[in-house]
Amino acid sequence: MNIESIGTVNKKANGFSIHLDQKLSPGLTGLEGFSHLQIVWWAHLADNHDIRKKLVFEKLFKKGPAQTGVFATRAPLRPNPIMVSTIKIARIDIVKGIIFTPFIDAEPGTPVLDIKPYHPMERVQHCEVPEHRRHWPQWWEEAATFNWKEEIMGV
């Protein structure tokens, strides 16, 4: 298996951008009209051999169980630190291969693995989550102002 980065995340004072490898910039054609994208990225800052082996974590959430398995989290500490973020498109420069966004929860220099358009059909009408997570934001727009410090241990 061979996975290669297609670009990187960058940060400026006015927001973030994703810079694609120049030869891939024609792949942005047709994104006009989409408001959001899903960015698949590699959590390179959290990637090491020992962390990849860890499958159960102690008390991650203040209101959660004593232990949580890695696949019940969205944390970057996992066997393969592949992450997915939904971003709002501020602007796209197809010629230069740059996507501008107000925010992405990835660090500058993060390798980007793939980009997919976000479709409303990806929402699940009757989604169930554990009791300790039911008060979490229901919508992407609400997550930015949610008080995550009240939820996550050690934050």
N, C-alpha and C positions, 0 to 999 in steps of 0.2 A: 504494500500500500504506500502511495506517495502523495502526501498532501502538501501543497505549496501555497504560500501567501500570495494574494492577488493585490495587496496594497497595505497601507498602514493608517492608523488613526493619528491625527494631529490636533493640537489645541492652540487656540489664539485667545486673546482677551474677549473677543465677541462670540466665541463658540468653538465648535469642533469641525473638523473636516476629515474626510476619508479620501486619501490620495491613492488612486489605482496605479498599477504598473501601466505605463503609457500605452503599451501594445494592447491592453485590455479595455481602454477607454471607449472604443466603439460599442462594447457590450452594454453601455448605459443608454443606448438608443432605445426609445420607446418608453422611458420612465416618465415622460411628460404626462401630467394628469394624476399621477400617484402622489398622495400626501405623505405616506410613510413607507419605510423599508425595514426589512429584517436584515440585520447585519450579523453574520456568523464570524466569530473571532476566536483567537487562541489566547488564553489567559497566561501568557508567557511569564509574567512576574510571579505567578503562583505555581509554576511548573517545576517540580523536582521529583526525583525517583521515590523518595520516602513518602511524600504527600500523595503520590499516585496510588500507593498501597493502602492508604487509610480509607476504610469503608464505613466506619461508624464514628460519630462525633458526640461528645458530651454536651448536654444542655446548651443548644444553640439559641433557643428562643426563650425569653423570660416566662412566657405563658405556655411554653411547649413541653414536650416530654423530656425525660432525663437523657435519652439518647435519640439520635436521628441518623438514619442511614444516608449515605452520600446521594443516593438517587431520589431521596425525598427533599433535597435542597436544590437551590439554584446557585450555590456557592461555586467559585472557581476551583476549589480543592476537590479534584476528582480524578478517576483513572485516566481520562483524556480531558484536559481542561478546555473543552470546546464550549463556548458561550454563545448565546443568541440575544441580541438587543433589538428592540423596536425603536426606530428613530423617526423624527419628523424631518422631512426634507425642507430646508430653507431655500436651497438653490442647487442646481447641478450645472457644472461646466463640462460638457461632453468632450470638447476638444482637449482640455487639459486632464480629463479623467478625475475630476474632483466633485465630491458630494459635500455640501455644506449643511450642517445641522446645529441646532442650539445646544444639544446635549447627547452624549452617549456615555454609558457607564463603563468605559474602557480607558485605559491610560494612554497618553501619547506614546507613540512607537509600537502600539499593539498591532500584531499581524492580523489582517483581515483575510478570512478564508473564502467567504462567499457573500453575495448580496441577493436578496429576493424581495420582490414587491409584496407589501402587506395587503391582504384582502380581508374585508369584514367577515367573509364566510369562515375564517379561521377562529372566530369566536365560538364558544360553546354555550348554548342557551341555558342548560341546566348543569352547571359545573359544581361539583362538591369538593370541599377542602376540609381538613381537620378543624375541629372546634376552635383551637387556639389561633387559627389564621382567618377565620370568617369575617373579622372586622377589618382586615387589610383592604386596601383600595380595590375597587371593582373595575376601574378603568385606568388605562395608561396615564391619562392626564392628571389623575389624582395622586399617583405614586410620587411625584416630585415634591409634593407638599406634605406627604404623610410623615409622621414622627417615627422614623425607623429606629431612633435611639431608644425608644420605649419598648421595642420589640426584640432587638438582637442583643444577646449577651456580649459584654465587653465593648460595646460601642458607646 
